[in-house]
Amino acid sequence: MGPEQQLRMMFDSVRVYATVIYIGFVVLALICALW
């Protein structure tokens, strides 16, 4: 239970946010292209 675990958890949360934003932009681009 040290800084390594905290960094790993922080990067996991950052990766989750980045993935959600990326998927959101992909879906938005598909909607705009197919509208």
C-alpha positions in Angstrom: 0.0 0.0 0.0 2.5 2.6 -1.2 2.9 5.2 -4.0 3.1 2.5 -6.7 -0.5 1.3 -6.0 -1.8 4.9 -5.9 -0.1 5.7 -9.2 -1.6 2.6 -10.7 -5.1 3.4 -9.5 -4.7 7.0 -10.8 -3.6 5.9 -14.3 -6.4 3.4 -14.4 -9.0 6.1 -13.7 -7.3 8.4 -16.3 -7.4 5.6 -18.8 -11.1 5.0 -18.2 -11.9 8.7 -18.7 -9.8 8.8 -21.9 -11.5 5.7 -23.2 -15.0 7.0 -22.5 -14.2 10.4 -24.2 -12.6 8.6 -27.2 -15.6 6.3 -27.7 -17.9 9.3 -27.3 -16.1 11.1 -30.1 -16.2 8.1 -32.4 -20.0 7.7 -31.8 -20.5 11.4 -32.4 -18.5 11.2 -35.7 -20.6 8.2 -36.8 -23.9 10.0 -36.0 -22.7 13.2 -37.9 -21.6 11.1 -40.9 -24.8 9.0 -41.1 -27.3 11.7 -40.2 
